[in-house]
Amino acid sequence: MNDSNPMNTSDTPASGPLAASTPPKGGHSVMIVDDDPAVLTIGKAMLSTLPYEVIAASSGEDALEKLRPLVATGRRPDIIVLDLTMPGGMSGLDTLQEIRALDPRIGIIACSGFFEQSAHDLCVALGFMEAIEKPYTSELLTSTVRKCMAKLTESEADPGSDAAAGMGPLVRSMMSASAPVPAEALS
């Protein structure tokens, strides 16, 4: 953060937005996207207990603005925790599509205060690695991020693995021109 104001979620170092000279903690990074400033601040604090650089974004648009230069310089976040309901701007699903267009390897975790098991399953089918309900506990958020990071790291270590490990079956089939959409992903 730039100053001592706890509500300031800016990650802009003195030398520019997310300067390339600042290496991520532990070599991995996580972005959290939420339109509620309190949830964003608390979520960032929870994630800061992990050995990852944490980037905060206050909207889908803000996330994409921060993400583009990171992807261009090879410093994309490994995981993005993305609020699904962000009134007044891009929705979480719209943001997901834009992120996938930028870099389909990024693992994305959906979060919302309006989850049922069927919504969780749909989120996974649409391309989210995981889905969690708000309000989340520190344990739920950090364990979900660790689990997803381990899955991504494992798939990257295996040269024969699916490059789209973070995607659900519906998105993987859509990205493959010859593969039909699996019926179970639509039900």
C-alpha positions as CSV (number, residue, x, y, z in Angstrom):
1,M,0.0,0.0,0.0
2,N,1.1,3.5,-0.7
3,D,0.2,5.1,2.7
4,S,-1.0,4.2,6.1
5,N,-4.7,4.5,5.2
6,P,-6.1,0.9,5.7
7,M,-8.8,1.5,3.0
8,N,-6.1,2.3,0.3
9,T,-5.9,-0.9,-1.7
10,S,-3.6,0.6,-4.3
11,D,-0.6,-1.6,-5.2
12,T,1.2,1.1,-7.1
13,P,4.8,1.3,-6.1
14,A,6.6,4.7,-6.4
15,S,8.1,3.8,-9.7
16,G,4.8,2.9,-11.5
17,P,2.0,0.3,-11.5
18,L,3.3,-3.0,-10.2
19,A,6.8,-2.2,-11.2
20,A,8.7,-5.2,-12.7
21,S,11.5,-4.6,-10.3
22,T,9.4,-5.8,-7.4
23,P,9.6,-9.6,-7.4
24,P,6.6,-11.5,-6.2
25,K,6.8,-13.1,-2.7
26,G,7.7,-16.8,-3.2
27,G,7.6,-16.4,-6.9
28,H,3.7,-16.6,-7.1
29,S,1.0,-14.0,-6.9
30,V,-2.7,-13.8,-6.2
31,M,-5.1,-11.0,-7.3
32,I,-8.3,-10.4,-5.3
33,V,-11.1,-8.5,-7.0
34,D,-14.1,-7.2,-5.0
35,D,-16.1,-4.0,-5.3
36,D,-16.7,-3.8,-1.5
37,P,-13.7,-1.8,0.0
38,A,-14.0,-3.5,3.4
39,V,-14.1,-7.0,1.9
40,L,-11.2,-6.2,-0.4
41,T,-9.1,-4.9,2.5
42,I,-9.9,-7.9,4.7
43,G,-9.4,-10.4,1.9
44,K,-6.1,-8.8,1.0
45,A,-5.0,-9.0,4.6
46,M,-6.0,-12.7,4.8
47,L,-4.1,-13.5,1.6
48,S,-1.1,-11.6,2.8
49,T,-0.5,-14.4,5.4
50,L,0.4,-16.7,2.4
51,P,3.8,-16.6,0.7
52,Y,2.4,-14.9,-2.4
53,E,2.4,-11.3,-3.6
54,V,-1.1,-10.0,-3.3
55,I,-2.7,-7.6,-5.8
56,A,-6.0,-5.9,-5.0
57,A,-8.5,-4.6,-7.6
58,S,-11.8,-2.9,-6.8
59,S,-13.7,-3.9,-10.0
60,G,-13.5,-6.0,-13.1
61,E,-12.2,-3.0,-15.0
62,D,-9.6,-2.3,-12.4
63,A,-8.5,-5.9,-12.4
64,L,-8.1,-5.9,-16.2
65,E,-6.2,-2.6,-16.1
66,K,-3.7,-4.1,-13.6
67,L,-3.6,-7.5,-15.3
68,R,-2.8,-6.4,-18.9
69,P,0.8,-5.1,-18.1
70,L,1.4,-8.1,-15.8
71,V,0.5,-10.5,-18.6
72,A,2.5,-8.5,-21.1
73,T,5.6,-8.7,-18.9
74,G,5.3,-12.3,-18.0
75,R,4.3,-11.5,-14.4
76,R,0.6,-12.6,-14.5
77,P,-0.9,-13.7,-11.2
78,D,-1.3,-17.4,-10.8
79,I,-4.7,-17.1,-9.1
80,I,-7.5,-14.5,-9.1
81,V,-10.2,-14.5,-6.4
82,L,-13.1,-12.9,-8.2
83,D,-16.3,-11.5,-6.8
84,L,-19.2,-12.5,-9.1
85,T,-21.6,-9.7,-8.2
86,M,-20.2,-6.2,-8.8
87,P,-23.0,-3.8,-9.5
88,G,-22.3,-0.7,-11.7
89,G,-19.5,-2.3,-13.8
90,M,-18.4,-5.5,-15.3
91,S,-19.8,-8.6,-13.7
92,G,-17.6,-11.4,-12.5
93,L,-18.6,-13.6,-15.5
94,D,-17.7,-10.8,-17.9
95,T,-14.4,-10.3,-16.1
96,L,-13.8,-14.1,-16.3
97,Q,-14.2,-14.0,-20.1
98,E,-11.8,-11.0,-20.5
99,I,-9.2,-12.7,-18.2
100,R,-9.5,-15.9,-20.2
101,A,-8.9,-13.9,-23.4
102,L,-5.7,-12.4,-21.9
103,D,-4.3,-15.6,-20.4
104,P,-6.2,-18.8,-20.0
105,R,-3.7,-20.3,-17.7
106,I,-4.7,-18.1,-14.7
107,G,-6.6,-20.0,-12.1
108,I,-9.8,-18.2,-11.1
109,I,-11.8,-18.7,-7.9
110,A,-15.3,-17.3,-7.8
111,C,-16.7,-15.8,-4.6
112,S,-20.2,-14.6,-3.9
113,G,-22.6,-14.2,-1.1
114,F,-25.3,-16.0,-3.1
115,F,-24.1,-19.6,-3.5
116,E,-25.9,-23.0,-3.5
117,Q,-24.3,-26.2,-4.5
118,S,-25.7,-26.0,-8.0
119,A,-24.2,-22.5,-8.4
120,H,-20.8,-23.9,-7.3
121,D,-21.0,-26.7,-9.9
122,L,-22.0,-24.2,-12.6
123,C,-19.1,-21.9,-11.7
124,V,-16.7,-24.8,-12.0
125,A,-18.2,-25.9,-15.4
126,L,-17.9,-22.3,-16.6
127,G,-14.2,-22.2,-15.9
128,F,-13.6,-21.3,-12.3
129,M,-11.2,-23.6,-10.5
130,E,-13.2,-23.3,-7.3
131,A,-16.1,-21.3,-5.8
132,I,-16.4,-20.0,-2.3
133,E,-19.2,-18.3,-0.4
134,K,-18.9,-14.9,1.3
135,P,-18.5,-14.1,4.0
136,Y,-15.5,-16.4,3.9
137,T,-13.2,-17.2,6.8
138,S,-9.5,-16.7,6.6
139,E,-9.1,-20.5,6.7
140,L,-11.5,-21.1,3.8
141,L,-10.0,-18.4,1.6
142,T,-6.4,-19.3,2.3
143,S,-6.9,-23.1,2.0
144,T,-8.8,-22.7,-1.3
145,V,-6.1,-20.5,-2.7
146,R,-3.4,-23.0,-1.5
147,K,-5.3,-25.9,-3.0
148,C,-5.7,-24.2,-6.4
149,M,-2.1,-23.0,-6.4
150,A,-0.9,-26.6,-5.8
151,K,-3.1,-27.8,-8.6
152,L,-1.7,-25.2,-11.0
153,T,1.9,-25.8,-9.9
154,E,1.4,-29.6,-10.3
155,S,0.0,-29.1,-13.8
156,E,2.9,-26.8,-14.8
157,A,5.4,-29.3,-13.5
158,D,3.9,-32.0,-15.8
159,P,4.9,-31.2,-19.4
160,G,2.1,-33.4,-20.7
161,S,-0.6,-31.8,-18.6
162,D,-3.5,-29.7,-19.9
163,A,-2.4,-26.1,-20.3
164,A,-5.9,-25.1,-19.3
165,A,-5.8,-26.8,-15.9
166,G,-7.6,-23.8,-14.3
167,M,-10.6,-24.1,-16.7
168,G,-13.8,-26.0,-16.3
169,P,-15.0,-28.6,-18.9
170,L,-17.3,-26.2,-20.7
171,V,-14.5,-23.6,-21.3
172,R,-11.9,-26.3,-22.3
173,S,-14.4,-27.7,-24.8
174,M,-15.2,-24.2,-26.2
175,M,-11.5,-23.5,-26.7
176,S,-11.0,-26.7,-28.6
177,A,-12.4,-26.1,-32.1
178,S,-13.1,-29.7,-32.7
179,A,-14.5,-30.8,-29.3
180,P,-18.2,-30.6,-28.7
181,V,-19.5,-29.1,-25.5
182,P,-20.0,-32.0,-23.0
183,A,-23.7,-32.5,-22.2
184,E,-23.0,-32.8,-18.4
185,A,-21.5,-29.3,-18.4
186,L,-24.8,-27.9,-19.6
187,S,-27.1,-29.7,-17.2
